[in-house]
Amino acid sequence: MLLSERAVIWDREELNDCAFYGCTSLTSFDASNLEEVSVLCFCYCWSLTSFDAPNLKEIEHGGFYDCGALTSFW
């Protein structure tokens, strides 16, 4: 999947299963209203370094599987 390096989502409280699965170019993600990361949502997002979701309450199974570059999580 081709995706820009930065994703900003304003109006979603939940992302679908595997929503960003394999988005290897994604480096940062911001979602002010996000409350839940679904199953395998960011799986294999190897370049993801920054994740900002201040209202996050739940991360389902494998939500960030193999995201070894993730250094900033808010």
Jmol script that loads the backbone (N, CA, C; Angstrom):
load data "model"
ATOM      1  N   MET A   1       0.843  -1.177   0.000  1.00  0.00           N
ATOM      2  CA  MET A   1       0.000   0.000   0.000  1.00  0.00           C
ATOM      3  C   MET A   1       0.886   1.237   0.000  1.00  0.00           C
ATOM      4  N   LEU A   2       0.609   2.168  -0.854  1.00  0.00           N
ATOM      5  CA  LEU A   2       1.344   3.418  -0.917  1.00  0.00           C
ATOM      6  C   LEU A   2       0.640   4.442  -0.034  1.00  0.00           C
ATOM      7  N   LEU A   3       1.374   5.019   0.873  1.00  0.00           N
ATOM      8  CA  LEU A   3       0.813   5.972   1.819  1.00  0.00           C
ATOM      9  C   LEU A   3       1.866   7.017   2.112  1.00  0.00           C
ATOM     10  N   SER A   4       1.435   8.232   2.372  1.00  0.00           N
ATOM     11  CA  SER A   4       2.407   9.261   2.714  1.00  0.00           C
ATOM     12  C   SER A   4       3.057   8.927   4.052  1.00  0.00           C
ATOM     13  N   GLU A   5       4.078   9.642   4.390  1.00  0.00           N
ATOM     14  CA  GLU A   5       4.833   9.373   5.601  1.00  0.00           C
ATOM     15  C   GLU A   5       4.077   9.711   6.876  1.00  0.00           C
ATOM     16  N   ARG A   6       3.117  10.621   6.800  1.00  0.00           N
ATOM     17  CA  ARG A   6       2.414  11.061   8.000  1.00  0.00           C
ATOM     18  C   ARG A   6       0.910  10.904   7.807  1.00  0.00           C
ATOM     19  N   ALA A   7       0.256  10.336   8.809  1.00  0.00           N
ATOM     20  CA  ALA A   7      -1.207  10.202   8.772  1.00  0.00           C
ATOM     21  C   ALA A   7      -1.791  10.969   9.946  1.00  0.00           C
ATOM     22  N   VAL A   8      -2.812  11.777   9.666  1.00  0.00           N
ATOM     23  CA  VAL A   8      -3.528  12.532  10.697  1.00  0.00           C
ATOM     24  C   VAL A   8      -5.009  12.226  10.532  1.00  0.00           C
ATOM     25  N   ILE A   9      -5.614  11.757  11.604  1.00  0.00           N
ATOM     26  CA  ILE A   9      -7.037  11.411  11.570  1.00  0.00           C
ATOM     27  C   ILE A   9      -7.722  12.157  12.705  1.00  0.00           C
ATOM     28  N   TRP A  10      -8.765  12.920  12.379  1.00  0.00           N
ATOM     29  CA  TRP A  10      -9.415  13.770  13.370  1.00  0.00           C
ATOM     30  C   TRP A  10     -10.705  13.194  13.943  1.00  0.00           C
ATOM     31  N   ASP A  11     -11.448  12.443  13.157  1.00  0.00           N
ATOM     32  CA  ASP A  11     -12.817  12.130  13.561  1.00  0.00           C
ATOM     33  C   ASP A  11     -13.111  10.656  13.827  1.00  0.00           C
ATOM     34  N   ARG A  12     -12.112   9.820  13.980  1.00  0.00           N
ATOM     35  CA  ARG A  12     -12.338   8.389  14.209  1.00  0.00           C
ATOM     36  C   ARG A  12     -12.007   8.021  15.647  1.00  0.00           C
ATOM     37  N   GLU A  13     -12.859   7.213  16.265  1.00  0.00           N
ATOM     38  CA  GLU A  13     -12.577   6.694  17.599  1.00  0.00           C
ATOM     39  C   GLU A  13     -11.976   5.302  17.527  1.00  0.00           C
ATOM     40  N   GLU A  14     -12.155   4.619  16.384  1.00  0.00           N
ATOM     41  CA  GLU A  14     -11.649   3.263  16.215  1.00  0.00           C
ATOM     42  C   GLU A  14     -11.193   3.075  14.774  1.00  0.00           C
ATOM     43  N   LEU A  15     -10.124   2.314  14.596  1.00  0.00           N
ATOM     44  CA  LEU A  15      -9.648   1.965  13.267  1.00  0.00           C
ATOM     45  C   LEU A  15      -9.980   0.508  12.993  1.00  0.00           C
ATOM     46  N   ASN A  16     -10.314   0.175  11.773  1.00  0.00           N
ATOM     47  CA  ASN A  16     -10.645  -1.195  11.398  1.00  0.00           C
ATOM     48  C   ASN A  16      -9.433  -2.111  11.512  1.00  0.00           C
ATOM     49  N   ASP A  17      -9.694  -3.413  11.659  1.00  0.00           N
ATOM     50  CA  ASP A  17      -8.618  -4.396  11.691  1.00  0.00           C
ATOM     51  C   ASP A  17      -7.720  -4.211  10.472  1.00  0.00           C
ATOM     52  N   CYS A  18      -6.436  -4.264  10.688  1.00  0.00           N
ATOM     53  CA  CYS A  18      -5.425  -4.194   9.616  1.00  0.00           C
ATOM     54  C   CYS A  18      -5.466  -2.887   8.814  1.00  0.00           C
ATOM     55  N   ALA A  19      -5.978  -1.818   9.390  1.00  0.00           N
ATOM     56  CA  ALA A  19      -6.164  -0.561   8.659  1.00  0.00           C
ATOM     57  C   ALA A  19      -4.880  -0.034   8.015  1.00  0.00           C
ATOM     58  N   PHE A  20      -3.764  -0.106   8.703  1.00  0.00           N
ATOM     59  CA  PHE A  20      -2.493   0.381   8.169  1.00  0.00           C
ATOM     60  C   PHE A  20      -1.482  -0.757   8.029  1.00  0.00           C
ATOM     61  N   TYR A  21      -1.954  -1.970   7.954  1.00  0.00           N
ATOM     62  CA  TYR A  21      -1.113  -3.166   7.858  1.00  0.00           C
ATOM     63  C   TYR A  21      -0.114  -3.041   6.697  1.00  0.00           C
ATOM     64  N   GLY A  22       1.159  -3.162   7.013  1.00  0.00           N
ATOM     65  CA  GLY A  22       2.187  -3.153   5.979  1.00  0.00           C
ATOM     66  C   GLY A  22       2.490  -1.810   5.357  1.00  0.00           C
ATOM     67  N   CYS A  23       2.100  -0.728   5.973  1.00  0.00           N
ATOM     68  CA  CYS A  23       2.402   0.616   5.441  1.00  0.00           C
ATOM     69  C   CYS A  23       3.828   0.987   5.857  1.00  0.00           C
ATOM     70  N   THR A  24       4.782   0.486   5.122  1.00  0.00           N
ATOM     71  CA  THR A  24       6.179   0.630   5.510  1.00  0.00           C
ATOM     72  C   THR A  24       6.721   2.051   5.367  1.00  0.00           C
ATOM     73  N   SER A  25       6.023   2.940   4.670  1.00  0.00           N
ATOM     74  CA  SER A  25       6.499   4.318   4.547  1.00  0.00           C
ATOM     75  C   SER A  25       5.933   5.231   5.634  1.00  0.00           C
ATOM     76  N   LEU A  26       4.994   4.752   6.409  1.00  0.00           N
ATOM     77  CA  LEU A  26       4.378   5.556   7.467  1.00  0.00           C
ATOM     78  C   LEU A  26       5.375   5.787   8.602  1.00  0.00           C
ATOM     79  N   THR A  27       5.660   7.057   8.891  1.00  0.00           N
ATOM     80  CA  THR A  27       6.618   7.379   9.958  1.00  0.00           C
ATOM     81  C   THR A  27       5.956   7.992  11.182  1.00  0.00           C
ATOM     82  N   SER A  28       4.844   8.717  11.000  1.00  0.00           N
ATOM     83  CA  SER A  28       4.163   9.291  12.158  1.00  0.00           C
ATOM     84  C   SER A  28       2.652   9.222  11.986  1.00  0.00           C
ATOM     85  N   PHE A  29       1.976   9.113  13.119  1.00  0.00           N
ATOM     86  CA  PHE A  29       0.526   8.963  13.131  1.00  0.00           C
ATOM     87  C   PHE A  29      -0.041   9.798  14.263  1.00  0.00           C
ATOM     88  N   ASP A  30      -1.022  10.645  13.939  1.00  0.00           N
ATOM     89  CA  ASP A  30      -1.688  11.487  14.936  1.00  0.00           C
ATOM     90  C   ASP A  30      -3.188  11.309  14.812  1.00  0.00           C
ATOM     91  N   ALA A  31      -3.839  11.021  15.943  1.00  0.00           N
ATOM     92  CA  ALA A  31      -5.296  10.853  15.945  1.00  0.00           C
ATOM     93  C   ALA A  31      -5.822  11.291  17.303  1.00  0.00           C
ATOM     94  N   SER A  32      -6.307  12.516  17.375  1.00  0.00           N
ATOM     95  CA  SER A  32      -6.711  13.082  18.659  1.00  0.00           C
ATOM     96  C   SER A  32      -7.919  12.395  19.284  1.00  0.00           C
ATOM     97  N   ASN A  33      -8.830  11.842  18.495  1.00  0.00           N
ATOM     98  CA  ASN A  33     -10.033  11.211  19.039  1.00  0.00           C
ATOM     99  C   ASN A  33      -9.958   9.688  19.106  1.00  0.00           C
ATOM    100  N   LEU A  34      -8.877   9.104  18.656  1.00  0.00           N
ATOM    101  CA  LEU A  34      -8.759   7.650  18.601  1.00  0.00           C
ATOM    102  C   LEU A  34      -8.760   7.042  20.003  1.00  0.00           C
ATOM    103  N   GLU A  35      -9.639   6.058  20.221  1.00  0.00           N
ATOM    104  CA  GLU A  35      -9.727   5.373  21.506  1.00  0.00           C
ATOM    105  C   GLU A  35      -9.301   3.914  21.420  1.00  0.00           C
ATOM    106  N   GLU A  36      -9.322   3.325  20.217  1.00  0.00           N
ATOM    107  CA  GLU A  36      -9.009   1.906  20.086  1.00  0.00           C
ATOM    108  C   GLU A  36      -8.199   1.617  18.826  1.00  0.00           C
ATOM    109  N   VAL A  37      -7.141   0.826  19.000  1.00  0.00           N
ATOM    110  CA  VAL A  37      -6.360   0.308  17.886  1.00  0.00           C
ATOM    111  C   VAL A  37      -6.779  -1.147  17.721  1.00  0.00           C
ATOM    112  N   SER A  38      -7.331  -1.491  16.584  1.00  0.00           N
ATOM    113  CA  SER A  38      -7.874  -2.825  16.342  1.00  0.00           C
ATOM    114  C   SER A  38      -6.782  -3.843  16.006  1.00  0.00           C
ATOM    115  N   VAL A  39      -7.198  -5.079  15.824  1.00  0.00           N
ATOM    116  CA  VAL A  39      -6.308  -6.209  15.564  1.00  0.00           C
ATOM    117  C   VAL A  39      -5.388  -5.932  14.369  1.00  0.00           C
ATOM    118  N   LEU A  40      -4.095  -6.086  14.582  1.00  0.00           N
ATOM    119  CA  LEU A  40      -3.059  -5.943  13.547  1.00  0.00           C
ATOM    120  C   LEU A  40      -3.122  -4.615  12.792  1.00  0.00           C
ATOM    121  N   CYS A  41      -3.632  -3.600  13.418  1.00  0.00           N
ATOM    122  CA  CYS A  41      -3.859  -2.304  12.770  1.00  0.00           C
ATOM    123  C   CYS A  41      -2.578  -1.700  12.173  1.00  0.00           C
ATOM    124  N   PHE A  42      -1.486  -1.716  12.913  1.00  0.00           N
ATOM    125  CA  PHE A  42      -0.222  -1.140  12.442  1.00  0.00           C
ATOM    126  C   PHE A  42       0.855  -2.211  12.247  1.00  0.00           C
ATOM    127  N   CYS A  43       0.442  -3.427  12.064  1.00  0.00           N
ATOM    128  CA  CYS A  43       1.358  -4.546  11.891  1.00  0.00           C
ATOM    129  C   CYS A  43       2.298  -4.305  10.698  1.00  0.00           C
ATOM    130  N   TYR A  44       3.581  -4.518  10.908  1.00  0.00           N
ATOM    131  CA  TYR A  44       4.620  -4.357   9.880  1.00  0.00           C
ATOM    132  C   TYR A  44       4.783  -2.918   9.384  1.00  0.00           C
ATOM    133  N   CYS A  45       4.469  -1.967  10.223  1.00  0.00           N
ATOM    134  CA  CYS A  45       4.755  -0.560   9.899  1.00  0.00           C
ATOM    135  C   CYS A  45       6.162  -0.263  10.421  1.00  0.00           C
ATOM    136  N   TRP A  46       7.161  -0.782   9.734  1.00  0.00           N
ATOM    137  CA  TRP A  46       8.546  -0.760  10.183  1.00  0.00           C
ATOM    138  C   TRP A  46       9.114   0.633  10.375  1.00  0.00           C
ATOM    139  N   SER A  47       8.622   1.620   9.658  1.00  0.00           N
ATOM    140  CA  SER A  47       9.183   2.973   9.732  1.00  0.00           C
ATOM    141  C   SER A  47       8.456   3.853  10.743  1.00  0.00           C
ATOM    142  N   LEU A  48       7.389   3.364  11.339  1.00  0.00           N
ATOM    143  CA  LEU A  48       6.609   4.164  12.296  1.00  0.00           C
ATOM    144  C   LEU A  48       7.456   4.472  13.525  1.00  0.00           C
ATOM    145  N   THR A  49       7.731   5.762  13.740  1.00  0.00           N
ATOM    146  CA  THR A  49       8.541   6.175  14.886  1.00  0.00           C
ATOM    147  C   THR A  49       7.740   6.954  15.913  1.00  0.00           C
ATOM    148  N   SER A  50       6.651   7.594  15.488  1.00  0.00           N
ATOM    149  CA  SER A  50       5.878   8.447  16.385  1.00  0.00           C
ATOM    150  C   SER A  50       4.382   8.135  16.287  1.00  0.00           C
ATOM    151  N   PHE A  51       3.774   7.890  17.438  1.00  0.00           N
ATOM    152  CA  PHE A  51       2.343   7.603  17.505  1.00  0.00           C
ATOM    153  C   PHE A  51       1.747   8.492  18.583  1.00  0.00           C
ATOM    154  N   ASP A  52       0.791   9.345  18.207  1.00  0.00           N
ATOM    155  CA  ASP A  52       0.190  10.295  19.141  1.00  0.00           C
ATOM    156  C   ASP A  52      -1.324  10.145  19.118  1.00  0.00           C
ATOM    157  N   ALA A  53      -1.871   9.566  20.175  1.00  0.00           N
ATOM    158  CA  ALA A  53      -3.315   9.386  20.320  1.00  0.00           C
ATOM    159  C   ALA A  53      -3.643   9.533  21.811  1.00  0.00           C
ATOM    160  N   PRO A  54      -3.814  10.770  22.283  1.00  0.00           N
ATOM    161  CA  PRO A  54      -3.969  11.020  23.719  1.00  0.00           C
ATOM    162  C   PRO A  54      -5.202  10.387  24.359  1.00  0.00           C
ATOM    163  N   ASN A  55      -6.197  10.020  23.580  1.00  0.00           N
ATOM    164  CA  ASN A  55      -7.415   9.418  24.131  1.00  0.00           C
ATOM    165  C   ASN A  55      -7.449   7.897  23.988  1.00  0.00           C
ATOM    166  N   LEU A  56      -6.337   7.290  23.609  1.00  0.00           N
ATOM    167  CA  LEU A  56      -6.273   5.849  23.392  1.00  0.00           C
ATOM    168  C   LEU A  56      -6.537   5.097  24.699  1.00  0.00           C
ATOM    169  N   LYS A  57      -7.456   4.122  24.631  1.00  0.00           N
ATOM    170  CA  LYS A  57      -7.832   3.338  25.807  1.00  0.00           C
ATOM    171  C   LYS A  57      -7.560   1.851  25.629  1.00  0.00           C
ATOM    172  N   GLU A  58      -7.510   1.378  24.376  1.00  0.00           N
ATOM    173  CA  GLU A  58      -7.381  -0.057  24.146  1.00  0.00           C
ATOM    174  C   GLU A  58      -6.547  -0.346  22.895  1.00  0.00           C
ATOM    175  N   ILE A  59      -5.668  -1.338  23.033  1.00  0.00           N
ATOM    176  CA  ILE A  59      -4.889  -1.840  21.903  1.00  0.00           C
ATOM    177  C   ILE A  59      -5.193  -3.329  21.798  1.00  0.00           C
ATOM    178  N   GLU A  60      -5.785  -3.736  20.689  1.00  0.00           N
ATOM    179  CA  GLU A  60      -6.130  -5.139  20.508  1.00  0.00           C
ATOM    180  C   GLU A  60      -4.910  -5.943  20.054  1.00  0.00           C
ATOM    181  N   HIS A  61      -5.076  -7.246  20.020  1.00  0.00           N
ATOM    182  CA  HIS A  61      -4.003  -8.205  19.717  1.00  0.00           C
ATOM    183  C   HIS A  61      -3.189  -7.804  18.478  1.00  0.00           C
ATOM    184  N   GLY A  62      -1.892  -7.690  18.661  1.00  0.00           N
ATOM    185  CA  GLY A  62      -0.994  -7.423  17.543  1.00  0.00           C
ATOM    186  C   GLY A  62      -1.115  -6.046  16.943  1.00  0.00           C
ATOM    187  N   GLY A  63      -1.719  -5.121  17.645  1.00  0.00           N
ATOM    188  CA  GLY A  63      -1.945  -3.777  17.114  1.00  0.00           C
ATOM    189  C   GLY A  63      -0.699  -3.100  16.582  1.00  0.00           C
ATOM    190  N   PHE A  64       0.441  -3.346  17.228  1.00  0.00           N
ATOM    191  CA  PHE A  64       1.719  -2.752  16.816  1.00  0.00           C
ATOM    192  C   PHE A  64       2.778  -3.827  16.585  1.00  0.00           C
ATOM    193  N   TYR A  65       2.364  -4.979  16.092  1.00  0.00           N
ATOM    194  CA  TYR A  65       3.295  -6.077  15.871  1.00  0.00           C
ATOM    195  C   TYR A  65       4.385  -5.682  14.875  1.00  0.00           C
ATOM    196  N   ASP A  66       5.612  -5.927  15.242  1.00  0.00           N
ATOM    197  CA  ASP A  66       6.797  -5.670  14.409  1.00  0.00           C
ATOM    198  C   ASP A  66       6.952  -4.186  14.037  1.00  0.00           C
ATOM    199  N   CYS A  67       6.734  -3.325  15.015  1.00  0.00           N
ATOM    200  CA  CYS A  67       6.963  -1.884  14.842  1.00  0.00           C
ATOM    201  C   CYS A  67       8.185  -1.492  15.685  1.00  0.00           C
ATOM    202  N   GLY A  68       9.325  -2.053  15.338  1.00  0.00           N
ATOM    203  CA  GLY A  68      10.537  -1.876  16.119  1.00  0.00           C
ATOM    204  C   GLY A  68      11.118  -0.470  16.143  1.00  0.00           C
ATOM    205  N   ALA A  69      10.723   0.385  15.227  1.00  0.00           N
ATOM    206  CA  ALA A  69      11.249   1.747  15.173  1.00  0.00           C
ATOM    207  C   ALA A  69      10.451   2.718  16.055  1.00  0.00           C
ATOM    208  N   LEU A  70       9.363   2.272  16.612  1.00  0.00           N
ATOM    209  CA  LEU A  70       8.472   3.142  17.411  1.00  0.00           C
ATOM    210  C   LEU A  70       9.183   3.605  18.681  1.00  0.00           C
ATOM    211  N   THR A  71       9.476   4.900  18.753  1.00  0.00           N
ATOM    212  CA  THR A  71      10.198   5.459  19.907  1.00  0.00           C
ATOM    213  C   THR A  71       9.393   6.497  20.667  1.00  0.00           C
ATOM    214  N   SER A  72       8.329   7.015  20.060  1.00  0.00           N
ATOM    215  CA  SER A  72       7.497   8.032  20.720  1.00  0.00           C
ATOM    216  C   SER A  72       6.049   7.579  20.685  1.00  0.00           C
ATOM    217  N   PHE A  73       5.483   7.347  21.863  1.00  0.00           N
ATOM    218  CA  PHE A  73       4.114   6.834  21.962  1.00  0.00           C
ATOM    219  C   PHE A  73       3.375   7.648  23.010  1.00  0.00           C
ATOM    220  N   TRP A  74       2.401   8.454  22.580  1.00  0.00           N
ATOM    221  CA  TRP A  74       1.629   9.313  23.501  1.00  0.00           C
ATOM    222  C   TRP A  74       0.176   9.003  23.400  1.00  0.00           C
TER     223      TRP A  74
END
end "model"
wireframe off; spacefill off
backbone 0.3
color backbone group
